[in-house]
Amino acid sequence: MRTKRLGRTEGWAPGTRWSVAALALALLFVLARVLVPDLFMRSVGPVLGAGGSLSASAAGFFSSFGDARALAEKNAELARQNAALALENRMLGERLADLKALSGTAPAVESARGIVAGVLARPPTTLYDTLVLSAGTDAGVYPLMGVLGAGGVPLGTVSEVGAHTSRARLFSAPGVATDAWVGSARIPVTLEGAGAGSFRASVSQGTGISEGDTVYLPGPGAIPMGRVARIAGAASDPVVRLSIAPFINPFSVTWVLLVDVGTSWQTSSTPAP
Amino acid sequence: MIKFSPAVLVTAALSLLFFPWPLTAALVALSALAIPAAPLALGLMADALYFTPGLHALPLATIVGALVTTLALFVRSRLSPGIIAS
């Protein structure tokens, strides 16, 4: 659209010029992603990483304006909890060692050895509940590896691998269904990704599931990944809806561990049509 | 507002890399009246960055961007050219 038609100046209107420039840049992005994906991600990766660092710095800066006394009290409380958890962890380790000695069997779950990858981009910056990771085939990453957060909490699976970066799909991505268990009775449920790290599930009334129950994913044993945050439904309903919150908030995850999980996760997760 | 649309568009493009996507969407919507192709362009860029073929059925950012661009063009066609140019 030339402005001459509008009876104004010669040449492209500013809006049209900016439109053409924006579309040209966008097409350049798309072509680079399609034709030279490794080079594209290698170019964009440092910028995404800088964005993450900037966000962390901003969070630190704004948190410094908080009440110093409240922060000190919170710090002391966390230190107490840390000491208690360390003690409990040691006790459980000793109990496990005793059980292994009694049964004479190898441990069912070996400590996870994998590849540590930094998170370049995460929700809500990324669409589609995906993580952009800083490790690719050069670090030994391959598709369908399991993605674990701090403490070995399952987050998703590697879906696309480049030379230096990779993408991981979170279990919480909308349309993804994942088989899981709930509670100490290991009641089987199908988790439906609800986006932003959360899940939904439906179970029959009277299964004995209560708020706060742990949700496990199958793997080597049962791996805790979240808890039941809310149960919705009247006592007369045949089915109740569970809202499940993950143990790790994907909005704040800064690194992940990529491990080989065989076929235990990817076969139970399918994207929505 | 129209005068600052290019600056808003550049901010939206940077926001695509640094900030939550709802902020990007809001900035693009602000610049859409003056730069109608902005939503489509930013949608393409978002999908170039974050879309994973095979995992997601549709490149939603591009589709939504195209719809908003169409809407912006329709609104522009209905408004007086003098209003847009000023």
Chai-1 contact restraints between the chains, C-beta under 6 A:
chainA,res_idxA,chainB,res_idxB,connection_type,confidence,min_distance_angstrom,max_distance_angstrom,comment,restraint_id
A,L6,B,P81,contact,1.0,0.0,6.0,A-B,restraint_1
A,G15,B,A34,contact,1.0,0.0,6.0,A-B,restraint_2
A,G15,B,I35,contact,1.0,0.0,6.0,A-B,restraint_3
A,W18,B,P6,contact,1.0,0.0,6.0,A-B,restraint_4
A,W18,B,I35,contact,1.0,0.0,6.0,A-B,restraint_5
A,S19,B,I35,contact,1.0,0.0,6.0,A-B,restraint_6
A,S19,B,P36,contact,1.0,0.0,6.0,A-B,restraint_7
A,S19,B,A37,contact,1.0,0.0,6.0,A-B,restraint_8
A,A22,B,A37,contact,1.0,0.0,6.0,A-B,restraint_9
A,A22,B,A38,contact,1.0,0.0,6.0,A-B,restraint_10
A,A22,B,A41,contact,1.0,0.0,6.0,A-B,restraint_11
A,L23,B,A37,contact,1.0,0.0,6.0,A-B,restraint_12
A,L23,B,A41,contact,1.0,0.0,6.0,A-B,restraint_13
A,A26,B,A41,contact,1.0,0.0,6.0,A-B,restraint_14
A,A26,B,L44,contact,1.0,0.0,6.0,A-B,restraint_15
A,A26,B,M45,contact,1.0,0.0,6.0,A-B,restraint_16
A,F29,B,M45,contact,1.0,0.0,6.0,A-B,restraint_17
A,F29,B,A48,contact,1.0,0.0,6.0,A-B,restraint_18
A,V30,B,L44,contact,1.0,0.0,6.0,A-B,restraint_19
A,V30,B,A48,contact,1.0,0.0,6.0,A-B,restraint_20
A,R33,B,A48,contact,1.0,0.0,6.0,A-B,restraint_21
A,V47,B,L17,contact,1.0,0.0,6.0,A-B,restraint_22
A,L48,B,L17,contact,1.0,0.0,6.0,A-B,restraint_23
A,G51,B,L17,contact,1.0,0.0,6.0,A-B,restraint_24
A,G51,B,F18,contact,1.0,0.0,6.0,A-B,restraint_25
A,P124,B,P20,contact,1.0,0.0,6.0,A-B,restraint_26
A,P124,B,W21,contact,1.0,0.0,6.0,A-B,restraint_27
A,T125,B,P20,contact,1.0,0.0,6.0,A-B,restraint_28
A,T126,B,Y50,contact,1.0,0.0,6.0,A-B,restraint_29
A,L127,B,W21,contact,1.0,0.0,6.0,A-B,restraint_30
A,L127,B,Y50,contact,1.0,0.0,6.0,A-B,restraint_31
A,L127,B,A61,contact,1.0,0.0,6.0,A-B,restraint_32
A,Y128,B,H56,contact,1.0,0.0,6.0,A-B,restraint_33
A,T130,B,Y50,contact,1.0,0.0,6.0,A-B,restraint_34
A,S159,B,T52,contact,1.0,0.0,6.0,A-B,restraint_35
A,S159,B,L55,contact,1.0,0.0,6.0,A-B,restraint_36
A,E160,B,T52,contact,1.0,0.0,6.0,A-B,restraint_37
A,R167,B,T52,contact,1.0,0.0,6.0,A-B,restraint_38
A,R169,B,L55,contact,1.0,0.0,6.0,A-B,restraint_39
A,P271,B,L55,contact,1.0,0.0,6.0,A-B,restraint_40
A,P273,B,A57,contact,1.0,0.0,6.0,A-B,restraint_41
